[in-house]
Amino acid sequence: MRILHTSDLHLGKRLHQHSLLADQRNVLEQLTAAVESQRPDLFVVAGDVFDRSLPPEDAVSLFGDWLYELHRRFPDLPVVLIAGNHDSARRLAWPSRLLERGNIFIRGEPRTVNEPIEIKTQAGERAQIWALPFVWPGDFTNQEGARSTMVSAFETGISWVKQGQDQDQIQVLVAHCFTRGSEPSDSERTLVGQATLIDTDCFDGFDYVALGHLHRPQSVTPHVHYSGSPLAYSFSEDSDLKSFIVAECQAGQSPQIERIALTPLRPLRKVQASVEELLQSERYDHLKESYLMVSLTEPSALPDPMSRLRDRFPYLLHLRTVTPEAPEQTVKVAQRSAKPDLEADLRGFWAHINAEPPGEEVMEAFVEIRVALSKAGGQP
């Protein structure tokens, strides 16, 4: 059995307020083209289809257009999608019964996990696909009727699956979770604490476990794999390592895994330099079409560096200042003899850190906080 596995599309995601819809459309087209070249028996999206529970209209349209095109070109291909922690389970899965007639299976509620999707591969193999969307605490209750924790709820879902498994068929689990031993990146929505980690023992009895939630591609065990997100959604991620998985599975055997690279429309890049270096040096020419985070090395703040740099780097998204460390003997503590001007201090600090003055909304929020503190009897 041949599985194409991706996850964490995050349709509608914005990076530093910049829409990534064109980038997402590009990578979805690459995934559709991969179906032509890889000829999978199953296409899996392991959660976080959207970036928000109430996604923007253009993201919903993109998703619908993509599913339509995927089904138009490959009407016999089973497609399984599950809800992640960013998705609204009910909004995502509302058309599921209708779409199942076209081999598109969307599962939003964890309690549907005991309804396997049974398919027959091109080679005549039979497989059971178990879809376990992101599990929140309380999604399942124990025998006494008490609300479950996140981990115990996940374990309950898996126990439901194991009651219905036919081990003569290939066993595939699609889930969205954080497993013990895996490595997160900055762009996942963090669920704090060891109590959210799923032990890999839960996945015994499956021939392939297609996971979503973590954006770095990684293998947890020989049969448990994160595809990673198809695009980098944080400057802590490496655009060059984005991929999808093609897994070859047989009942009772370890799968063969191939990671196939995806090419971003615009990669994410980080650079540290001065404004003048960036504007004048040819060695930065290759960054003109990249999403860019710049760390400025100027010793003091410059007027409006963002506008100046965007003339050359139109996809510059984030600017920060690297403060050189002063020699220890020159460090002095400022002494104040008059009442501090907190608004002036904020403006100076903001400009120093961000290389541009704070906007009106920042200053308005600052004033509101000062007023609230004053009314509460704190320092104004």
C-alpha positions in Angstrom: 0.0 0.0 0.0 1.3 3.4 -1.0 0.4 6.5 1.1 1.0 10.2 0.4 1.1 11.9 3.8 1.1 15.6 4.5 -0.2 17.8 7.4 -0.5 21.2 8.9 -1.5 23.2 5.8 -2.6 26.1 8.0 -4.6 27.7 5.1 -5.2 31.4 5.8 -2.0 31.7 7.8 -0.4 35.1 7.9 3.3 35.6 8.6 4.0 39.0 10.3 0.7 40.2 8.9 1.6 39.1 5.3 -0.9 36.7 3.5 0.6 33.4 2.5 -2.3 32.4 0.3 -0.3 32.5 -2.9 2.4 30.4 -1.3 -0.2 27.9 -0.1 -1.8 27.7 -3.5 1.6 26.9 -5.0 2.4 24.1 -2.6 -1.1 22.6 -2.9 -0.5 22.4 -6.7 2.8 20.6 -6.0 1.0 18.1 -3.8 -1.6 17.5 -6.5 1.1 17.0 -9.1 2.8 14.5 -6.7 -0.3 12.3 -6.9 0.3 12.0 -10.7 3.9 11.0 -10.2 3.7 8.9 -7.1 0.4 7.1 -7.7 -0.6 6.6 -4.1 -3.4 4.4 -2.9 -4.3 6.9 -0.2 -3.8 10.7 0.4 -3.7 11.9 4.0 -3.8 15.4 5.6 -3.1 14.8 9.3 -4.8 17.9 10.7 -4.6 21.7 10.9 -6.2 22.2 7.5 -6.9 25.8 8.4 -4.9 28.2 10.7 -8.0 29.4 12.6 -11.2 27.8 13.8 -13.0 30.5 11.8 -10.9 30.7 8.6 -11.0 33.7 6.2 -13.2 33.3 3.1 -10.3 33.2 0.7 -8.7 30.3 2.6 -12.0 28.4 2.5 -12.3 29.0 -1.2 -8.7 27.8 -1.8 -9.4 24.6 0.2 -12.6 23.9 -1.8 -10.9 24.6 -5.2 -8.1 22.3 -4.3 -10.3 19.4 -3.2 -12.4 19.8 -6.3 -9.3 19.7 -8.6 -7.9 16.7 -6.7 -11.1 14.8 -7.1 -11.6 15.8 -10.7 -8.1 14.5 -11.7 -8.1 11.5 -9.4 -11.7 10.5 -8.7 -10.8 7.0 -7.4 -8.2 8.3 -4.9 -9.3 8.1 -1.2 -8.5 11.4 0.6 -8.6 11.4 4.4 -8.4 14.7 6.3 -8.8 15.2 10.0 -9.2 18.3 12.3 -6.2 19.6 14.2 -6.1 21.9 17.2 -6.3 25.0 14.9 -9.4 23.7 13.1 -13.1 23.9 14.2 -14.1 20.2 14.1 -17.7 20.9 13.1 -17.0 23.6 10.5 -14.3 21.4 8.9 -16.4 18.3 8.7 -19.9 19.6 8.0 -19.9 18.2 4.4 -18.3 14.9 5.3 -21.2 12.6 4.6 -21.8 14.2 1.2 -18.1 14.2 0.2 -17.7 10.5 1.2 -19.6 9.7 -2.0 -16.6 11.2 -3.8 -13.9 9.3 -1.8 -13.1 12.4 0.3 -13.3 11.6 4.1 -13.2 14.5 6.6 -13.3 13.6 10.2 -13.7 16.3 12.8 -15.0 14.7 16.0 -12.8 12.2 17.9 -15.8 10.1 18.6 -15.9 9.0 15.0 -12.6 7.2 15.4 -14.3 3.8 15.7 -15.7 4.2 12.1 -12.9 2.9 9.9 -12.4 3.9 6.3 -11.9 0.7 4.5 -10.2 0.8 1.1 -8.8 -1.6 -1.4 -5.4 -0.7 -3.0 -4.5 -0.8 -6.7 -2.7 -4.1 -5.9 -5.8 -5.6 -4.3 -4.7 -5.2 -0.7 -7.3 -4.3 1.9 -6.7 -1.6 4.5 -8.4 -0.1 7.5 -7.8 3.7 8.0 -8.5 5.0 11.5 -8.9 8.8 11.7 -8.4 10.3 15.2 -8.7 14.1 15.1 -7.1 16.3 17.7 -8.4 15.3 21.1 -9.2 17.9 23.8 -9.6 17.1 27.5 -13.1 15.9 28.1 -13.7 14.6 24.6 -14.2 11.1 26.1 -15.4 10.2 29.6 -14.2 7.3 31.7 -16.4 4.5 33.1 -17.4 6.6 36.1 -18.4 9.5 33.8 -15.5 11.8 34.8 -14.0 14.1 32.2 -10.8 12.8 30.7 -7.4 14.4 30.5 -5.9 15.0 27.0 -3.7 11.9 27.2 -6.3 9.6 28.7 -8.8 10.8 26.1 -6.4 10.0 23.3 -5.8 6.5 24.9 -9.5 6.0 25.0 -9.8 6.7 21.3 -7.0 4.3 20.5 -8.7 1.6 22.7 -11.9 2.1 20.6 -9.9 1.5 17.5 -8.2 -1.6 18.7 -11.6 -3.2 19.5 -12.4 -3.1 15.8 -9.1 -3.8 14.1 -8.8 -6.6 11.6 -5.2 -7.6 11.6 -5.5 -9.3 8.3 -5.8 -5.9 6.8 -3.1 -3.1 6.7 -3.6 -0.9 9.7 -3.2 2.9 9.2 -3.8 5.5 11.9 -4.1 9.2 11.1 -3.8 11.5 14.2 -2.9 15.0 15.3 -0.9 15.0 18.5 2.4 15.7 20.3 4.3 12.4 21.0 6.9 11.9 23.6 10.4 12.1 22.0 9.4 14.4 19.1 10.7 18.0 18.6 8.5 21.1 18.2 9.3 24.4 16.5 8.3 28.0 17.2 5.3 28.0 14.9 3.2 25.3 16.6 0.6 26.4 19.1 2.2 25.2 22.3 0.3 23.0 24.7 2.3 23.3 27.8 3.3 20.4 30.0 4.3 16.8 29.9 0.7 15.9 30.5 0.0 16.5 26.8 2.6 14.0 25.5 1.4 10.8 23.9 3.5 7.7 24.5 4.5 5.8 21.4 3.2 2.6 23.0 -0.3 3.8 21.9 0.7 3.1 18.3 1.5 -0.6 18.7 -0.6 -2.6 16.3 -0.5 -0.2 13.4 1.5 -0.6 10.3 1.8 3.1 9.6 0.9 6.1 11.8 0.6 9.4 9.9 0.9 12.2 12.4 0.4 16.0 12.2 0.9 18.8 14.7 4.7 19.3 14.6 6.0 21.3 11.7 9.5 19.8 11.5 9.5 16.5 9.5 10.6 13.7 11.8 10.4 10.0 12.5 9.4 8.9 16.1 9.7 5.2 15.5 10.1 3.1 12.3 6.3 3.2 11.8 5.4 6.6 13.4 6.1 9.7 11.3 5.4 13.4 11.2 5.3 14.7 7.6 5.9 18.3 8.9 4.2 21.3 7.4 4.5 21.8 3.6 5.7 25.4 4.2 7.8 27.1 6.8 5.6 29.2 9.1 8.3 30.6 11.3 11.7 32.0 10.8 12.9 29.3 13.2 12.1 26.7 10.5 14.2 25.8 7.5 12.4 26.4 4.2 14.8 24.0 2.5 13.7 21.0 4.5 9.9 21.0 3.7 8.6 17.8 2.3 5.8 15.2 2.2 6.1 11.5 2.9 5.5 8.6 0.6 5.1 5.4 2.7 5.1 1.9 1.3 3.2 -0.3 3.8 2.5 -4.0 4.2 0.6 -5.7 7.0 2.9 -6.7 9.8 6.1 -5.1 8.4 8.0 -1.8 8.9 7.1 0.7 6.2 9.5 2.1 3.7 9.7 5.9 4.0 10.6 8.4 1.3 10.6 12.2 2.0 10.1 14.2 -1.2 11.1 17.9 -1.1 8.6 20.7 -1.7 9.8 24.0 -3.2 8.4 27.2 -1.6 7.3 30.0 -3.7 9.5 32.2 -1.5 11.8 30.8 1.1 12.2 32.2 4.5 15.7 33.7 5.1 17.4 35.4 8.0 20.3 37.9 7.6 22.4 40.1 9.9 23.9 43.2 8.4 23.8 47.0 8.4 21.4 49.0 6.3 24.1 50.3 4.0 25.5 46.8 3.5 22.0 45.5 2.6 21.4 48.3 0.2 24.7 48.4 -1.6 26.3 44.9 -1.5 25.6 42.5 -4.4 25.9 39.5 -2.2 22.4 40.1 -0.9 20.8 40.2 -4.4 19.6 36.6 -4.0 17.3 37.6 -1.1 15.1 40.0 -3.1 12.4 37.3 -3.7 12.7 35.8 -0.2 10.6 36.4 2.9 13.2 38.1 5.0 14.0 38.7 8.7 16.8 41.3 9.1 18.9 41.8 12.2 20.4 45.3 11.9 23.9 45.8 13.3 23.8 49.6 13.5 24.9 50.9 16.9 22.0 53.3 17.1 18.5 53.5 15.7 18.0 54.8 12.1 15.0 56.7 10.7 12.5 54.4 9.0 14.9 51.6 7.9 11.9 49.4 7.0 10.8 51.6 4.1 14.4 52.0 2.8 15.1 48.3 2.8 11.7 47.4 1.3 12.7 49.3 -1.8 15.2 46.6 -2.5 13.7 43.7 -0.5 9.9 43.9 -1.1 9.3 40.8 1.0 11.0 42.0 4.1 8.7 41.0 6.9 10.5 41.6 10.2 13.2 44.0 11.4 15.1 43.9 14.6 18.3 45.5 16.0 21.2 43.6 17.3 22.6 45.5 20.3 26.4 45.2 20.6 27.5 44.4 24.1 29.3 47.3 25.8 32.6 46.7 27.6 32.0 46.0 31.2 33.9 49.0 32.5 31.8 51.4 30.4 28.4 50.2 31.7 26.8 52.8 33.9 23.4 52.9 35.6 21.4 56.0 34.7 20.3 58.1 37.6 17.1 60.1 37.5 16.5 63.3 39.4 13.1 64.1 37.9 9.9 62.2 37.3 10.4 59.7 34.5 8.7 60.3 31.1 7.3 56.8 30.5 5.9 57.6 27.1 9.2 58.9 25.9 11.0 55.9 27.4 8.6 53.6 25.5 9.1 55.4 22.2 12.9 55.2 22.6 12.9 51.6 23.7 10.5 50.5 20.9 12.6 52.3 18.3 15.8 50.7 19.6 14.4 47.2 19.5 12.3 47.4 16.3 14.3 50.0 14.4 11.1 52.0 13.9 8.8 54.1 16.2 5.8 52.5 17.8 2.5 52.9 16.0 -0.6 54.8 17.2 -2.2 51.6 18.4 0.8 50.7 20.6 0.8 54.1 22.2 -3.0 54.0 22.8 -2.7 50.7 24.5 0.1 52.0 26.6 -2.0 54.9 27.8 -5.0 52.6 28.5 -2.7 50.4 30.7 -1.4 53.5 32.6 -4.9 54.7 33.2 -6.1 51.3 34.4 -3.1 51.0 36.8 -3.7 54.5 38.2 -7.3 53.7 38.9 -6.3 50.4 40.6 -3.9 52.3 42.9 -0.7 51.2 41.2 2.1 53.2 39.7 0.7 55.4 36.9 
